Amino acid sequence: MNVHLTGHHVDITPAIRDYVSSKLRRITHHFDHVIDVNVVLSVEKLKRRIEASVHVRGRDIFCESADADMYAAIDGLVDKLDRTIIKHKEKSLAHRHGGPAPKRLAGD
Protein backbone atom coordinates (compact mmCIF):
# COMPACT_ATOMS: atom_id res chain seq x y z
CA MET A 1 0.00 0.00 0.00
CA ASN A 2 1.44 3.34 -1.07
CA VAL A 3 0.53 6.33 1.09
CA HIS A 4 0.94 9.85 -0.32
CA LEU A 5 0.50 12.74 2.14
CA THR A 6 -0.02 16.30 0.98
CA GLY A 7 -0.51 19.40 3.12
CA HIS A 8 -2.30 22.62 2.19
CA HIS A 9 -1.44 25.46 4.58
CA VAL A 10 -0.06 22.93 7.03
CA ASP A 11 3.35 21.38 7.56
CA ILE A 12 3.28 17.61 7.76
CA THR A 13 5.38 16.70 10.77
CA PRO A 14 6.82 13.22 11.30
CA ALA A 15 4.35 12.75 14.16
CA ILE A 16 1.35 13.41 11.91
CA ARG A 17 2.84 11.24 9.15
CA ASP A 18 3.34 8.33 11.58
CA TYR A 19 -0.13 8.79 13.07
CA VAL A 20 -1.83 8.74 9.66
CA SER A 21 0.21 5.73 8.51
CA SER A 22 -0.54 3.75 11.66
CA LYS A 23 -4.27 4.51 11.43
CA LEU A 24 -4.42 3.59 7.73
CA ARG A 25 -2.96 0.16 8.50
CA ARG A 26 -6.36 -0.63 10.04
CA ILE A 27 -7.87 -0.59 6.56
CA THR A 28 -5.57 -3.37 5.35
CA HIS A 29 -6.75 -5.62 8.19
CA HIS A 30 -10.16 -5.80 6.49
CA PHE A 31 -9.18 -5.59 2.83
CA ASP A 32 -5.76 -6.53 1.42
CA HIS A 33 -6.28 -5.19 -2.11
CA VAL A 34 -5.58 -1.52 -1.35
CA ILE A 35 -3.21 -0.16 -4.00
CA ASP A 36 -2.82 3.56 -3.28
CA VAL A 37 -3.96 6.03 -0.65
CA ASN A 38 -3.77 9.78 -1.32
CA VAL A 39 -4.29 11.91 1.79
CA VAL A 40 -4.68 15.69 1.77
CA LEU A 41 -4.47 17.61 5.04
CA SER A 42 -5.63 21.23 5.07
CA VAL A 43 -6.31 24.03 7.54
CA GLU A 44 -9.07 26.61 7.04
CA LYS A 45 -9.30 29.14 9.86
CA LEU A 46 -10.55 27.06 12.81
CA LYS A 47 -11.36 23.88 10.90
CA ARG A 48 -8.94 21.08 10.08
CA ARG A 49 -9.94 19.03 7.05
CA ILE A 50 -8.57 15.72 5.85
CA GLU A 51 -9.47 13.97 2.62
CA ALA A 52 -8.45 10.53 1.42
CA SER A 53 -8.80 8.80 -1.90
CA VAL A 54 -8.24 5.06 -1.71
CA HIS A 55 -7.57 3.20 -4.94
CA VAL A 56 -8.64 -0.44 -4.74
CA ARG A 57 -9.01 -2.90 -7.55
CA GLY A 58 -11.91 -1.72 -9.68
CA ARG A 59 -12.91 1.36 -7.68
CA ASP A 60 -11.74 4.59 -6.09
CA ILE A 61 -13.14 5.36 -2.66
CA PHE A 62 -13.20 8.97 -1.43
CA CYS A 63 -13.89 10.12 2.13
CA GLU A 64 -13.38 13.36 4.01
CA SER A 65 -13.63 14.56 7.57
CA ALA A 66 -13.38 17.91 9.35
CA ASP A 67 -12.88 18.82 12.99
CA ALA A 68 -11.32 21.49 15.18
CA ASP A 69 -8.46 19.08 16.03
CA MET A 70 -6.35 17.44 13.31
CA TYR A 71 -6.02 14.15 15.18
CA ALA A 72 -9.80 13.96 15.71
CA ALA A 73 -10.31 14.63 12.00
CA ILE A 74 -7.88 11.80 11.17
CA ASP A 75 -9.75 9.43 13.49
CA GLY A 76 -13.09 10.36 11.92
CA LEU A 77 -11.70 9.84 8.43
CA VAL A 78 -10.30 6.42 9.25
CA ASP A 79 -13.64 5.36 10.74
CA LYS A 80 -15.45 6.43 7.56
CA LEU A 81 -12.89 4.72 5.35
CA ASP A 82 -13.10 1.55 7.40
CA ARG A 83 -16.89 1.36 7.05
CA THR A 84 -16.72 2.10 3.33
CA ILE A 85 -13.99 -0.49 2.70
CA ILE A 86 -15.95 -3.17 4.58
CA LYS A 87 -19.08 -2.32 2.55
CA HIS A 88 -17.08 -2.54 -0.70
CA LYS A 89 -15.61 -5.89 0.36
CA GLU A 90 -19.04 -7.31 1.19
CA LYS A 91 -20.43 -6.20 -2.18
CA SER A 92 -17.49 -7.62 -4.12
CA LEU A 93 -17.71 -10.96 -2.28
CA ALA A 94 -21.46 -11.16 -2.90
CA HIS A 95 -20.93 -10.33 -6.56
CA ARG A 96 -18.25 -12.97 -6.90
CA HIS A 97 -20.45 -15.63 -5.30
CA GLY A 98 -23.49 -14.71 -7.37
CA GLY A 99 -25.85 -13.62 -4.65
CA PRO A 100 -27.03 -10.35 -3.16
CA ALA A 101 -25.02 -8.74 -0.42
CA PRO A 102 -26.14 -9.81 3.06
CA LYS A 103 -28.41 -7.26 4.69
CA ARG A 104 -27.09 -5.87 7.93
CA LEU A 105 -29.38 -5.12 10.81
CA ALA A 106 -29.45 -1.72 12.47
CA GLY A 107 -27.78 -3.10 15.61
CA ASP A 108 -24.84 -4.70 13.79
Beta strands, then each sheet from edge to edge (+ up, - down):
strand 1: 2-8
strand 2: 34-44
strand 3: 47-56
strand 4: 59-67
sheet 1: 1+ 2+ 3- 4+
end
